[in-house]
Amino acid sequence: MKQLILVRHAKAMKRKEGLPDFVRSLVKKGVEQAKKISKKCRKRIALPELFISSPANRALETAHYFAREYGYPRKKIILKDELYNPLSEQEFFTLVKELNDNLHSVIIFGHDPAISNFVKFLAKNFQEEMPTCAVAVIEFKKESWKEIARGQGEILFYEYPKRLAKYYAQVSAGIESDIYDQLIRVFKKTDEKVTLANEQSIRIWAKGTAEKFTALVREFKRKEDKAARKREEQKKGLLTTIEEKIPPIIKEQEKPGQ
């Protein structure tokens, strides 16, 4: 099995006259993105065996935040000049096929549109444009990098900074639509003319109610996740305490003559 992790660099400085594109660095928001997404990746994805990055500041800085989160030595990050250039899918493909087959998991940091296009090229049923600091983990049921082909990859994990916000926005829109439809149906039975004359007010009310409900659900989920993390930390703390007490007991049992 081969696993390819493709990362678009985090949010960077805008292009400015007199400032070379190559040296554009991450802005504060980009730093926050890199820290947040790298933590999520570490919880879901095992340490990649090799880090490869475009040498451009914004890509390499993003790679550094991921390396720090994973405990991967920054000096071991391989820089590939071609990743800074607007690679075609085939050119990107050539780079991947040259990877050593002893490696099973590789993470690559680059730029759009090359990153988005390459994920769409490799993965089945994936047609999204990757936002800044988006991560796509693609798995191939192959033993050699040379054996992988277009459309053979399975997306195991896909994440980007605003994905949760987008998800809840979609949930809220669905609830709003349902509330609005139900209210219109019920109100029409009472007085259709009054209902039609107040459609806009009904829609505004439905939207407000949906947003409040979605916010409650999101806050409940946040607290639930926080409590789960706390329980996990307490469990780890308990296990550490137990492990600290085990060595003396074993040592006692291993005394000569027993």
C-alpha positions in Angstrom: 0.0 0.0 0.0 1.2 3.5 -0.8 -0.1 6.7 0.8 0.3 10.1 -0.7 -0.5 13.2 1.4 -0.9 16.4 -0.6 -1.0 19.8 1.2 -1.6 23.2 -0.3 0.4 25.9 1.6 -1.5 28.0 4.2 -2.7 31.5 3.7 0.2 33.8 2.7 0.9 37.5 2.1 -0.7 39.0 -1.0 1.4 39.8 -4.0 3.0 43.2 -3.7 4.9 45.3 -6.2 8.6 44.9 -5.7 8.2 41.7 -3.5 9.2 38.5 -5.3 6.5 35.9 -5.2 9.0 33.3 -4.0 9.6 35.0 -0.7 5.9 35.6 0.3 5.5 34.3 3.8 2.5 33.1 5.8 0.3 35.7 7.4 -1.0 35.3 11.0 -4.1 33.5 9.7 -2.0 31.2 7.7 0.1 30.3 10.7 -3.1 29.5 12.7 -4.3 27.4 9.8 -1.1 25.4 9.6 -1.1 24.8 13.4 -4.7 23.7 13.5 -4.7 21.4 10.4 -1.3 19.8 11.3 -2.8 18.9 14.8 -5.8 17.3 13.1 -3.6 15.4 10.7 -1.4 14.1 13.5 -4.5 12.6 15.2 -5.7 11.0 12.1 -2.6 10.2 10.0 0.5 8.3 11.0 3.9 10.1 10.7 4.8 10.3 7.0 8.2 8.7 6.2 9.3 11.6 4.0 8.5 15.3 3.8 8.9 17.0 0.4 8.2 20.7 -0.2 8.4 23.5 -2.7 11.3 25.8 -1.6 9.0 28.9 -1.7 8.7 30.4 1.7 4.9 29.9 2.1 5.1 26.2 1.3 8.2 25.5 3.3 6.9 27.4 6.3 3.7 25.3 6.2 5.9 22.2 6.0 7.8 23.3 9.1 4.6 23.6 11.2 3.6 20.1 10.1 7.1 18.8 10.9 7.1 20.4 14.3 3.7 18.8 15.1 4.9 15.4 14.0 8.4 15.7 15.5 10.0 15.3 12.0 13.4 17.0 11.6 13.1 20.1 9.5 16.6 19.5 8.1 15.3 16.3 6.5 12.6 18.0 4.5 13.5 17.5 0.8 13.1 20.6 -1.4 12.0 20.2 -5.0 12.3 23.3 -7.2 9.8 21.9 -9.7 7.0 22.1 -7.1 7.2 25.9 -7.2 6.6 25.8 -10.9 3.1 25.4 -12.5 3.4 21.6 -12.8 1.1 19.7 -15.1 -0.6 16.5 -13.8 1.9 14.4 -15.8 4.9 16.3 -14.5 3.7 15.9 -11.0 3.0 12.3 -11.7 6.6 11.8 -12.8 7.9 13.3 -9.5 5.8 10.8 -7.5 6.8 7.8 -9.7 10.4 8.5 -8.9 9.9 7.9 -5.2 11.7 5.1 -3.5 9.5 2.0 -3.1 10.8 1.5 0.4 8.7 4.5 1.3 5.0 3.8 2.0 3.8 7.3 3.1 5.0 10.6 1.7 3.7 14.1 2.3 4.2 16.9 -0.3 3.7 20.6 0.2 2.9 22.7 -2.9 0.8 25.3 -4.6 -2.4 25.6 -6.6 -3.6 25.0 -9.2 -1.1 22.1 -9.3 -2.1 20.5 -6.0 -5.8 20.6 -6.7 -5.4 19.3 -10.2 -3.2 16.5 -9.1 -5.6 15.3 -6.4 -8.4 15.3 -8.9 -6.1 13.4 -11.3 -5.2 10.7 -8.8 -8.4 10.2 -6.7 -11.7 8.7 -7.7 -14.8 11.0 -7.5 -12.9 14.0 -6.3 -13.5 17.3 -8.0 -12.9 20.0 -5.4 -10.6 23.0 -5.5 -8.4 22.8 -2.5 -8.4 25.9 -0.3 -5.3 27.2 1.5 -3.9 24.6 3.9 -6.2 21.9 2.6 -4.9 18.3 3.1 -5.8 15.3 1.0 -4.7 11.8 1.9 -4.8 9.4 -1.0 -4.2 5.6 -0.7 -3.2 3.3 -3.5 -3.4 -0.5 -3.3 -0.1 -0.9 -5.0 3.4 -2.0 -3.9 5.3 0.4 -6.1 4.9 4.1 -6.8 5.5 3.3 -10.5 2.3 1.2 -10.5 -0.1 3.9 -9.5 -2.3 5.4 -12.2 -4.9 8.0 -12.8 -8.1 7.6 -10.9 -6.9 4.7 -8.8 -6.5 6.5 -5.5 -9.0 6.4 -2.6 -9.4 9.6 -0.5 -8.9 8.5 3.1 -9.0 11.9 4.7 -9.7 15.4 3.4 -9.6 18.5 5.6 -9.3 22.3 5.3 -9.6 25.1 7.8 -13.2 26.2 7.0 -14.7 22.8 6.3 -16.5 22.6 9.7 -18.0 26.0 9.1 -19.1 25.0 5.6 -20.7 21.9 7.0 -22.7 23.7 9.6 -23.8 26.3 7.1 -25.2 23.5 4.9 -27.0 22.0 7.9 -28.5 25.4 8.8 -29.7 26.0 5.3 -31.4 22.6 5.2 -33.1 23.2 8.5 -34.2 26.7 7.4 -35.8 25.2 4.2 -37.6 22.6 6.2 -39.0 25.1 8.8 -40.0 27.5 6.0 -41.9 24.8 4.0 -43.7 23.5 7.1 -44.8 27.0 8.2 -46.0 28.0 4.8 -48.0 24.8 4.6 -49.6 25.3 8.0 -50.2 29.0 7.6 -51.9 28.6 4.2 -54.5 26.4 5.8 -55.4 29.3 8.1 -55.2 32.3 5.7 -53.4 31.9 2.4 -53.5 35.6 1.4 -52.0 36.7 4.7 -49.4 33.9 4.4 -48.3 34.9 0.9 -48.2 38.6 1.9 -45.7 37.7 4.7 -43.5 35.1 3.0 -40.4 37.2 3.5 -41.0 37.6 7.2 -41.6 33.9 7.5 -38.4 33.2 5.7 -36.4 35.5 7.9 -37.9 33.9 11.0 -37.1 30.4 9.7 -33.5 31.4 9.0 -33.0 32.9 12.4 -34.4 29.8 14.1 -32.3 27.5 12.0 -29.1 29.5 12.8 -29.9 29.5 16.6 -30.5 25.8 16.6 -27.4 25.0 14.6 -25.3 27.2 16.9 -26.7 25.2 19.9 -25.8 21.9 18.2 -22.3 23.1 17.4 -21.7 24.3 20.9 -23.0 21.0 22.4 -20.7 19.1 20.0 -17.7 21.4 21.0 -18.3 20.7 24.7 -18.8 17.0 24.1 -15.5 16.8 22.2 -13.7 18.8 24.9 -15.1 16.5 27.6 -13.9 13.5 25.5 -10.4 14.9 25.2 -10.3 15.5 28.9 -11.4 11.9 29.7 -8.7 10.7 27.3 -6.0 12.9 29.0 -7.1 11.6 32.4 -7.0 8.0 31.1 -3.4 8.6 29.8 -2.5 10.2 33.1 -3.8 7.2 35.0 -2.0 4.7 32.7 1.3 6.7 33.2 0.8 6.5 37.0 0.2 2.8 36.8 3.3 2.3 34.6 5.4 4.3 37.0 4.4 1.9 39.8 5.0 -1.3 37.9 8.8 -1.4 37.6 9.4 -1.6 41.4 7.0 -4.5 41.7 8.7 -6.4 38.9 12.1 -5.6 40.4 10.9 -7.0 43.7 9.7 -10.2 42.0 13.0 -10.7 40.2 15.1 -10.8 43.4 17.5 -13.8 43.4 16.3 -16.8 45.3 12.6 -16.3 44.7 
